[in-house]
Amino acid sequence: MCGEEDIIAKRNRSFSLVCESPEAEVFVLTQPVFKILMMGEESTRNYILSRLKVKDSELTKILNKQAC
């Protein structure tokens, strides 16, 4: 999953996604549908929010390594 950070933070999209695999499927959810389907159910919302914390932590580590 990608892009959820921007929806939750109420920001404009900050990146795009390109799928080059002929075997993969990409599902696109509009912001309203994401909010209803993904954020409307407590366990799913909690999972997404905890996953965002991990993604943010990993990104911070990468950025800190680059700054050194």
VMD Tcl script that builds the backbone (N, CA, C; Angstrom):
set m [mol new atoms 204]
animate dup $m
set s [atomselect $m all]
$s set {name element resname resid chain x y z} {
  {N N MET 1 A 0.853 -1.163 0.000}
  {CA C MET 1 A 0.000 0.000 0.000}
  {C C MET 1 A 0.903 1.231 0.000}
  {N N CYS 2 A 0.499 2.235 -0.733}
  {CA C CYS 2 A 1.252 3.482 -0.742}
  {C C CYS 2 A 0.279 4.647 -0.919}
  {N N GLY 3 A 0.693 5.785 -0.443}
  {CA C GLY 3 A -0.118 6.983 -0.569}
  {C C GLY 3 A -1.021 7.268 0.609}
  {N N GLU 4 A -1.139 6.314 1.508}
  {CA C GLU 4 A -2.028 6.509 2.650}
  {C C GLU 4 A -1.564 7.647 3.553}
  {N N GLU 5 A -0.240 7.875 3.597}
  {CA C GLU 5 A 0.262 8.964 4.437}
  {C C GLU 5 A -0.312 10.312 4.011}
  {N N ASP 6 A -0.386 10.502 2.713}
  {CA C ASP 6 A -0.884 11.782 2.199}
  {C C ASP 6 A -2.364 11.971 2.499}
  {N N ILE 7 A -3.139 10.918 2.383}
  {CA C ILE 7 A -4.568 11.023 2.684}
  {C C ILE 7 A -4.771 11.322 4.158}
  {N N ILE 8 A -4.078 10.591 5.018}
  {CA C ILE 8 A -4.239 10.774 6.461}
  {C C ILE 8 A -3.759 12.146 6.903}
  {N N ALA 9 A -2.654 12.623 6.301}
  {CA C ALA 9 A -2.107 13.937 6.665}
  {C C ALA 9 A -2.793 15.087 5.919}
  {N N LYS 10 A -3.764 14.753 5.079}
  {CA C LYS 10 A -4.502 15.746 4.296}
  {C C LYS 10 A -3.564 16.600 3.437}
  {N N ARG 11 A -2.622 15.903 2.764}
  {CA C ARG 11 A -1.670 16.568 1.864}
  {C C ARG 11 A -1.998 16.163 0.428}
  {N N ASN 12 A -1.523 16.982 -0.487}
  {CA C ASN 12 A -1.596 16.592 -1.886}
  {C C ASN 12 A -0.675 15.400 -2.099}
  {N N ARG 13 A -0.967 14.620 -3.085}
  {CA C ARG 13 A -0.159 13.440 -3.383}
  {C C ARG 13 A 1.295 13.849 -3.584}
  {N N SER 14 A 2.207 13.105 -2.971}
  {CA C SER 14 A 3.617 13.476 -3.058}
  {C C SER 14 A 4.422 12.548 -3.960}
  {N N PHE 15 A 3.804 11.498 -4.498}
  {CA C PHE 15 A 4.522 10.598 -5.387}
  {C C PHE 15 A 3.538 9.861 -6.289}
  {N N SER 16 A 4.097 9.213 -7.278}
  {CA C SER 16 A 3.293 8.412 -8.201}
  {C C SER 16 A 3.772 6.972 -8.139}
  {N N LEU 17 A 2.974 6.077 -8.644}
  {CA C LEU 17 A 3.297 4.661 -8.647}
  {C C LEU 17 A 3.272 4.160 -10.076}
  {N N VAL 18 A 4.293 3.381 -10.429}
  {CA C VAL 18 A 4.349 2.760 -11.740}
  {C C VAL 18 A 4.517 1.261 -11.530}
  {N N CYS 19 A 3.647 0.486 -12.131}
  {CA C CYS 19 A 3.733 -0.972 -12.054}
  {C C CYS 19 A 4.231 -1.481 -13.401}
  {N N GLU 20 A 5.402 -2.107 -13.396}
  {CA C GLU 20 A 5.989 -2.591 -14.640}
  {C C GLU 20 A 5.830 -4.097 -14.822}
  {N N SER 21 A 5.262 -4.773 -13.856}
  {CA C SER 21 A 5.092 -6.219 -13.927}
  {C C SER 21 A 3.823 -6.571 -14.702}
  {N N PRO 22 A 3.932 -7.474 -15.663}
  {CA C PRO 22 A 2.722 -7.892 -16.382}
  {C C PRO 22 A 1.836 -8.807 -15.539}
  {N N GLU 23 A 2.353 -9.267 -14.393}
  {CA C GLU 23 A 1.611 -10.199 -13.555}
  {C C GLU 23 A 0.938 -9.528 -12.360}
  {N N ALA 24 A 1.294 -8.304 -12.075}
  {CA C ALA 24 A 0.768 -7.624 -10.883}
  {C C ALA 24 A -0.564 -6.949 -11.179}
  {N N GLU 25 A -1.280 -6.687 -10.112}
  {CA C GLU 25 A -2.514 -5.923 -10.218}
  {C C GLU 25 A -2.381 -4.721 -9.294}
  {N N VAL 26 A -2.807 -3.583 -9.768}
  {CA C VAL 26 A -2.778 -2.366 -8.964}
  {C C VAL 26 A -4.221 -1.932 -8.738}
  {N N PHE 27 A -4.559 -1.745 -7.489}
  {CA C PHE 27 A -5.890 -1.272 -7.133}
  {C C PHE 27 A -5.783 0.170 -6.685}
  {N N VAL 28 A -6.602 1.012 -7.233}
  {CA C VAL 28 A -6.597 2.423 -6.894}
  {C C VAL 28 A -7.890 2.743 -6.156}
  {N N LEU 29 A -7.725 3.348 -4.987}
  {CA C LEU 29 A -8.889 3.787 -4.217}
  {C C LEU 29 A -8.895 5.308 -4.168}
  {N N THR 30 A -10.025 5.903 -4.419}
  {CA C THR 30 A -10.121 7.346 -4.259}
  {C C THR 30 A -10.078 7.663 -2.763}
  {N N GLN 31 A -9.806 8.914 -2.456}
  {CA C GLN 31 A -9.730 9.327 -1.053}
  {C C GLN 31 A -11.007 8.999 -0.282}
  {N N PRO 32 A -12.189 9.329 -0.803}
  {CA C PRO 32 A -13.409 8.995 -0.054}
  {C C PRO 32 A -13.579 7.489 0.172}
  {N N VAL 33 A -13.265 6.689 -0.834}
  {CA C VAL 33 A -13.401 5.238 -0.699}
  {C C VAL 33 A -12.382 4.709 0.307}
  {N N PHE 34 A -11.157 5.213 0.257}
  {CA C PHE 34 A -10.135 4.811 1.232}
  {C C PHE 34 A -10.601 5.108 2.646}
  {N N LYS 35 A -11.140 6.290 2.843}
  {CA C LYS 35 A -11.590 6.669 4.186}
  {C C LYS 35 A -12.719 5.776 4.675}
  {N N ILE 36 A -13.642 5.431 3.790}
  {CA C ILE 36 A -14.770 4.590 4.187}
  {C C ILE 36 A -14.317 3.143 4.414}
  {N N LEU 37 A -13.629 2.568 3.427}
  {CA C LEU 37 A -13.284 1.150 3.495}
  {C C LEU 37 A -12.121 0.856 4.434}
  {N N MET 38 A -11.093 1.674 4.382}
  {CA C MET 38 A -9.877 1.360 5.127}
  {C C MET 38 A -9.831 2.010 6.505}
  {N N MET 39 A -10.288 3.231 6.600}
  {CA C MET 39 A -10.194 3.932 7.873}
  {C C MET 39 A -11.478 3.832 8.684}
  {N N GLY 40 A -12.540 3.322 8.084}
  {CA C GLY 40 A -13.815 3.233 8.768}
  {C C GLY 40 A -13.936 2.063 9.731}
  {N N GLU 41 A -13.070 1.090 9.594}
  {CA C GLU 41 A -13.098 -0.096 10.456}
  {C C GLU 41 A -11.941 0.009 11.444}
  {N N GLU 42 A -12.212 -0.102 12.713}
  {CA C GLU 42 A -11.220 0.181 13.760}
  {C C GLU 42 A -9.944 -0.659 13.646}
  {N N SER 43 A -10.067 -1.948 13.453}
  {CA C SER 43 A -8.860 -2.781 13.395}
  {C C SER 43 A -8.008 -2.452 12.173}
  {N N THR 44 A -8.649 -2.190 11.039}
  {CA C THR 44 A -7.909 -1.810 9.835}
  {C C THR 44 A -7.247 -0.455 10.025}
  {N N ARG 45 A -7.983 0.493 10.581}
  {CA C ARG 45 A -7.430 1.827 10.850}
  {C C ARG 45 A -6.220 1.721 11.773}
  {N N ASN 46 A -6.322 0.942 12.832}
  {CA C ASN 46 A -5.208 0.784 13.764}
  {C C ASN 46 A -3.995 0.161 13.079}
  {N N TYR 47 A -4.234 -0.817 12.215}
  {CA C TYR 47 A -3.145 -1.443 11.473}
  {C C TYR 47 A -2.446 -0.417 10.576}
  {N N ILE 48 A -3.220 0.353 9.841}
  {CA C ILE 48 A -2.645 1.345 8.930}
  {C C ILE 48 A -1.853 2.390 9.709}
  {N N LEU 49 A -2.400 2.877 10.810}
  {CA C LEU 49 A -1.708 3.887 11.603}
  {C C LEU 49 A -0.423 3.338 12.218}
  {N N SER 50 A -0.431 2.093 12.673}
  {CA C SER 50 A 0.796 1.509 13.235}
  {C C SER 50 A 1.824 1.273 12.138}
  {N N ARG 51 A 1.365 0.897 10.965}
  {CA C ARG 51 A 2.260 0.700 9.823}
  {C C ARG 51 A 2.899 2.020 9.389}
  {N N LEU 52 A 2.145 3.099 9.469}
  {CA C LEU 52 A 2.693 4.410 9.129}
  {C C LEU 52 A 3.805 4.804 10.086}
  {N N LYS 53 A 3.662 4.461 11.352}
  {CA C LYS 53 A 4.720 4.764 12.327}
  {C C LYS 53 A 6.005 4.028 11.964}
  {N N VAL 54 A 5.873 2.773 11.547}
  {CA C VAL 54 A 7.043 1.990 11.142}
  {C C VAL 54 A 7.673 2.591 9.888}
  {N N LYS 55 A 6.858 2.931 8.900}
  {CA C LYS 55 A 7.374 3.540 7.671}
  {C C LYS 55 A 8.094 4.844 7.975}
  {N N ASP 56 A 7.530 5.661 8.852}
  {CA C ASP 56 A 8.139 6.933 9.216}
  {C C ASP 56 A 9.477 6.709 9.925}
  {N N SER 57 A 9.524 5.735 10.819}
  {CA C SER 57 A 10.754 5.408 11.537}
  {C C SER 57 A 11.839 4.937 10.576}
  {N N GLU 58 A 11.477 4.070 9.631}
  {CA C GLU 58 A 12.436 3.571 8.647}
  {C C GLU 58 A 12.948 4.695 7.757}
  {N N LEU 59 A 12.076 5.581 7.341}
  {CA C LEU 59 A 12.486 6.709 6.514}
  {C C LEU 59 A 13.420 7.634 7.279}
  {N N THR 60 A 13.133 7.878 8.540}
  {CA C THR 60 A 13.990 8.724 9.371}
  {C C THR 60 A 15.384 8.113 9.486}
  {N N LYS 61 A 15.471 6.800 9.672}
  {CA C LYS 61 A 16.778 6.130 9.748}
  {C C LYS 61 A 17.565 6.303 8.454}
  {N N ILE 62 A 16.881 6.136 7.326}
  {CA C ILE 62 A 17.549 6.283 6.017}
  {C C ILE 62 A 18.057 7.706 5.851}
  {N N LEU 63 A 17.218 8.678 6.171}
  {CA C LEU 63 A 17.613 10.073 6.023}
  {C C LEU 63 A 18.765 10.441 6.956}
  {N N ASN 64 A 18.760 9.891 8.158}
  {CA C ASN 64 A 19.842 10.152 9.106}
  {C C ASN 64 A 21.151 9.566 8.620}
  {N N LYS 65 A 21.117 8.376 7.993}
  {CA C LYS 65 A 22.323 7.760 7.439}
  {C C LYS 65 A 22.877 8.601 6.296}
  {N N GLN 66 A 21.999 9.148 5.470}
  {CA C GLN 66 A 22.420 9.966 4.340}
  {C C GLN 66 A 23.034 11.274 4.792}
  {N N ALA 67 A 22.573 11.779 5.929}
  {CA C ALA 67 A 23.066 13.063 6.430}
  {C C ALA 67 A 24.476 12.939 7.017}
  {N N CYS 68 A 24.867 11.714 7.375}
  {CA C CYS 68 A 26.186 11.513 8.005}
  {C C CYS 68 A 27.311 11.506 7.005}
}
mol reanalyze $m
mol bondsrecalc $m
mol representation Tube
mol addrep $m
